[in-house]
Amino acid sequence: MTKKVKKAPSKLVTGLVFSCISVMLNTGIAHQIALAKSINPQKCDILAYVTDTDPQGLNVRSGASTNNTILGQIPINETVQVISATGDWVQITNASNGFQGIGWVFVPKLGLTTQGYGTNGVDLYASNSQESQKVRTIPANTAVKLLGCQGDWAQVEYQGVKGWLTKEDQCGAALTSCS
């Protein structure tokens, strides 16, 4: 009988541990804890425009995940200021129309256009430094896919080539030329 009594508390503890893990997984707490540990946002200072064609607009969320609360929406072609980035998410503020405040949006729903008017185009760099290798020249006034940012540099993709644009070569307004 003594052996059964000693084993009962360890079975109880094991059962409680598995119950707690199950609750954490089912409520998404484990996902939020993992996200909180992995988020180390890069500070940014760029402008971009909304490319999301959803008639409701681009969802702005309280955090960098679709699990976070929707705070509002921003219509297509509206300009936003990007203030930080982590993974596939950027933190935005100062939307030209729609949501007012600070929130997070999915970066593939934003875009940039190159400047470089009256030139042969703009240089795309291997890293966020003009000392790095130039990986491609992009024609002036060309839409590019935004991937992220660091400081005032934008990480973009153009025709399958990824690289970095200087602030001077970025246009974050969809319906103007930024010239």
N, C-alpha and C positions, 0 to 999 in steps of 0.2 A: 504494500500500500504506500510505503514511503516513496518508492520509485515513481508511482503515478502522480503523486502530489508534486514532486520536483519537476516532472515533465510538463505538468499543466501550465505553470507560469510561462515557460519558454514557448509553448504552443500559443498561449494567449498573446504574448508579445509579438510573435511571428505573424499571427492573424491580424493584429492591429497595424503592424508595419505594412502588410500587403493591402489592407483596407485604406490606409492613408495614401499609399502610392496610387491605388485605383481612383480615389477621389481626386487627387492632383491631376492625373492623366485625363479623367473624364471632364473636369472643369476647365482644363486648359492652363491651370496654374503652372504646371511643369514647363509648358511652352513659353509662358510669359517670363518665368525665371531664366530659362535658357536664353531668351531674347534679350533680357536685361543685361545678362553677362556678356553677350556678344556685341552689343551696340557700343561702338566707340566712334561717334560722329566726327567727320572732318568738317571744320569750319569752311564756309563758302561765302562768296559774294559775287553772284552772277545773276543775270536775268534770263528767263526762259519763257516760252509760251506754251499754252495748253494745246495738245494735239488730239486729245480724247474726243471722239465723235459721238459719245453717248449724249442723247438729247437732254438728259438730266444734268450733265456736266461732270467734271472730274471730281471724284470724292476726295475730300480733305479729311484726314483722320487724326485722332488724338495721339497716335503713336505709329511707329514704322512697321505696321502689320495690318493685314485685312481683318484681324481679330479685334482691332481697336475701333472705338466709336467713330461714326461719321459725324463730323462737326459741321459740314456744309459742302457746297459744290462750287466749282468755277467753270464758266462756259468755255467752249473751244475758242482758240486764238487770243485769249486774255493773257496778259503778261503777269508773271509772278517774280518775286525776288527769292532766290534760293540762298538760304543761310547756313545750311549744313547738309551732310550726306552720310548715309550708312547703307552699304549693300545696294539694293535696288530701290531705296527710298530716299527722298530728300525732304528737308523741312523748309517750308515756304512761309512768306509773309507778303504784305503789300500787294495783294492781287488787284489788278486794275478794275475788275468787276467781279461780282459774286461774293464769295466768302471773304470776310474781313477778319483778320487775326493771324494767329500762327498755328500751323498744322503740318501734317505729313502727307505726301502724295507719292504714288508709284512713278518712279523716274521714266519708265518707257512711255508714259503718257505726256511727256514734255519734249519740246524740241527747241532748236536754235537754227539760225540762218547765219551764214558767213557774211562778213563785210568784204573789204578789199576792192571797192569800186575803182575803176580806172587802172587796175593792176592785172597781173596774170593770175590772181587768186591769192589765197592765204596758205600759210604753212601749217601743217599738222605735225606736232612734235611727238617723239617717243615717250617723253615724260613731261612733267609740268615745269620745264625750264627751257629757255631759249638756247641754252648751252647743249641741250640734248640733240640727238639726231633728228633731222627732218625726215618723216616717213612718207609724206605725200603733200602735194599741193591740191587744194580744193578750190574750184572756181568761185568767183565772187557771187554773192546773192544766191547761195545754194543751201537748201535745207539739209540738216544733219541730225542724226539720232543722238540725243543726250544720254550718256551713260552714268555720269556722276560729276563731281567737281572737287576741287581743293583750292582754297583761297579764291583768287579771281580767275583761275584756270578752269576750263570746261573739258571734261573727258567726253569725246564724241566718237561716233562711227560713221564713216562715209564709204559706200561701196565695199563693205567688208573689212575696211582698214580702220583700226582703232588708234586713237591718239589724243593729243591735247591741243586746245586752241587758246591763244592768249586772249585777254579781255578785249584788247583792241580789235580782234578779228571776230568777235561774237556780236550777234544781233539777237536780242531776246524779245523782239516785237514781231509778231506774225504778219501784220498788215502794213508795215512800213519798211523802208529800206535802211533805217538807222544811219543814213549818211549825213 
